[in-house]
Amino acid sequence: MIKLFVGLGNPGPEYEATRHNAGFWWIDALAREWKLNLVPERSYHGLAARTSIGGQSIWLLEPQTFMNLSGKSVAALARFFKIAPEEILVVHDELDVVPGQVKLKFGGSHAGHNGLRDIHAQLGTGDYWRLRLGIGHPGVKSEVVNWVLKKPLKEQREAIEDAITRTLHAIPALVAGEMEKATLVIHTSKPPRPKPPRREPGEGGTPAAT
């Protein structure tokens, strides 16, 4: 079962609405759902909240170390409460997934994500769960840093927020350790397809190869 939900991001108002903070947005949404307040926990270098479900303690964590030192916060809390890597879910922004889509996966490489890179290093393993929130890719590798530290367009932010809301339906399965069920809920929960524009009466159309 998942005992520690971690959202990745950067502290400070200047980063609050940037794409790199999508993990924080997810944890904030879960905290609202569970009516929890995240409070500063110096021992764990982050904002944290604790609840109990079925007699089991569950933690929410937003590291306040800046992205590239996220593992310092995650490892501190996990070690103190003896939470195994496979009981951790890290929610982060994902360049290779479009806004509005989400992927749940276990293990694998950090794929260049500095937050995951440090968590790998501090936990000594990549065997933890990740929830990859799509933010899209700028199309050019040299623009990636600029992209993640900027605010998404209004429609992109709305698509990400909608995706966050949909994935919260998987929380009972995640907490129960029913990971196949959680994966099914998340991966079959697709954004609504946009309706085609209405064609006026008598309006023709020209075939195109695009």
C-alpha positions in Angstrom: 0.0 0.0 0.0 1.1 3.6 -0.5 2.0 5.2 2.8 3.8 8.3 1.6 2.4 10.5 -1.2 5.1 13.0 -2.4 4.5 15.9 -4.8 7.6 17.5 -6.4 8.1 21.2 -7.0 10.0 24.3 -6.0 9.2 26.4 -2.9 8.3 30.1 -3.2 5.5 32.1 -4.8 7.6 32.8 -7.9 7.4 29.0 -8.8 3.9 28.3 -7.5 2.2 28.3 -10.9 5.0 26.9 -13.0 4.8 23.6 -14.8 7.6 22.1 -12.6 5.2 22.4 -9.6 2.5 20.1 -11.0 3.4 17.6 -8.2 2.6 20.2 -5.6 -0.8 20.9 -7.3 -1.6 17.3 -7.0 -0.8 17.0 -3.3 -2.7 20.2 -2.6 -5.7 18.7 -4.3 -5.4 15.5 -2.2 -5.0 17.6 1.0 -8.2 19.4 0.2 -10.0 16.1 -0.5 -8.9 14.7 2.9 -9.4 18.1 4.6 -5.7 18.2 5.8 -3.4 21.1 6.3 0.2 20.8 5.2 2.5 22.3 7.8 6.3 22.9 7.9 8.3 19.9 9.2 11.9 20.9 9.7 13.0 17.3 10.4 11.8 16.3 6.9 12.7 19.5 5.1 9.2 20.0 3.7 5.5 20.7 4.2 3.7 17.6 5.5 0.4 16.3 6.7 -0.5 13.0 8.4 -3.7 11.1 8.5 -4.9 7.6 9.4 -6.8 5.2 7.1 -7.8 1.8 8.4 -5.4 2.2 11.3 -2.5 2.9 9.0 -0.7 6.2 9.0 -0.5 8.0 5.6 1.8 10.9 4.9 1.6 13.7 2.3 4.8 15.6 1.6 5.9 18.6 -0.4 9.8 18.9 -0.2 10.9 22.5 0.3 14.5 21.8 -0.7 14.2 22.9 -4.3 13.7 20.3 -7.0 17.3 18.9 -7.3 17.4 18.1 -3.5 14.0 16.5 -3.2 15.5 13.2 -2.1 16.8 14.7 1.1 13.2 15.4 2.2 11.7 12.1 1.0 14.5 9.9 2.5 14.3 11.7 5.9 10.6 11.0 6.3 10.7 7.5 4.8 13.6 6.4 7.0 12.2 7.8 10.2 8.8 6.1 9.8 10.3 2.9 8.1 8.4 3.4 4.9 9.8 1.2 2.1 10.5 2.6 -1.4 7.7 0.5 -2.9 5.3 2.2 -0.4 6.1 5.6 -1.8 4.3 7.4 -4.7 6.1 10.4 -6.2 3.9 12.7 -8.3 5.9 14.8 -10.8 5.6 16.8 -14.0 6.3 14.8 -17.2 7.5 16.3 -20.4 6.8 13.2 -22.5 3.1 13.1 -21.6 0.7 15.7 -23.0 -1.3 18.0 -20.6 -4.5 16.3 -19.5 -3.0 12.8 -19.5 -1.4 10.9 -16.6 0.7 7.7 -16.3 1.3 5.5 -13.3 4.4 3.4 -13.3 6.7 1.5 -10.9 10.5 1.8 -11.0 12.6 2.7 -14.0 15.1 5.4 -14.6 14.8 9.1 -13.6 14.9 10.1 -17.3 16.8 13.2 -16.6 14.2 14.6 -14.0 16.4 16.2 -11.3 13.8 15.6 -8.6 13.7 11.9 -9.4 17.4 11.8 -9.8 18.0 12.9 -6.2 15.3 10.6 -4.8 17.0 7.7 -6.6 20.3 8.7 -5.0 18.9 9.2 -1.5 16.8 6.1 -1.4 19.5 4.0 -3.1 16.9 2.6 -5.5 14.5 3.5 -8.3 11.9 1.0 -7.0 9.2 3.4 -6.0 5.9 4.4 -7.7 5.6 7.5 -9.9 2.5 9.4 -11.1 3.6 11.3 -14.2 1.5 14.4 -14.8 1.7 15.4 -18.4 2.9 19.0 -19.0 3.9 18.5 -22.7 7.3 19.2 -24.4 8.4 22.5 -25.9 9.7 20.5 -28.9 13.3 21.6 -28.6 15.6 20.2 -25.9 17.4 23.5 -25.3 14.0 25.0 -24.3 13.1 22.4 -21.6 14.5 24.4 -18.6 12.7 27.5 -19.7 9.5 25.5 -20.3 9.2 23.8 -17.0 9.9 27.1 -15.1 7.1 28.9 -16.9 3.4 29.0 -16.3 1.4 26.8 -18.6 -1.2 28.3 -21.0 -4.6 28.7 -19.5 -6.0 25.7 -21.4 -3.0 23.6 -20.5 -3.4 24.4 -16.8 -7.1 23.5 -16.9 -6.2 20.2 -18.6 -3.7 19.4 -15.9 -6.1 20.3 -13.1 -8.8 18.1 -14.8 -6.4 15.2 -14.9 -5.5 15.7 -11.2 -9.2 15.6 -10.3 -9.7 12.4 -12.3 -6.7 10.6 -10.7 -8.0 11.3 -7.2 -10.6 8.6 -8.0 -7.7 6.1 -7.7 -6.7 7.1 -4.2 -8.8 4.3 -2.4 -7.0 1.7 -4.5 -3.6 3.2 -4.0 -4.1 3.3 -0.2 -5.3 -0.3 -0.3 -2.3 -1.4 -2.3 -4.5 -2.5 -5.2 -2.0 -1.1 -7.7 -3.5 -2.9 -10.8 -6.9 -1.4 -10.0 -5.3 2.0 -9.5 -3.5 1.7 -12.8 -6.7 0.8 -14.5 -8.6 3.7 -13.0 -5.8 6.2 -13.9 -5.1 4.9 -17.4 -8.7 4.6 -18.5 -9.7 8.0 -17.1 -9.2 10.0 -20.3 -9.9 13.7 -20.8 -13.2 14.4 -22.5 -12.8 14.6 -26.3 -13.5 18.1 -27.6 -16.7 18.4 -29.6 -16.2 19.1 -33.3 -17.2 22.6 -34.4 -20.7 23.0 -35.6 -21.0 23.4 -39.3 -23.4 26.0 -40.6 -26.1 24.8 -43.0 -24.8 24.9 -46.6 -21.2 25.1 -45.4 -18.9 23.0 -47.5 -15.5 21.5 -46.7 -12.4 21.0 -48.6 -10.5 17.7 -48.1 -7.0 18.2 -46.8 -4.0 15.8 -46.3 -3.4 17.1 -42.8 
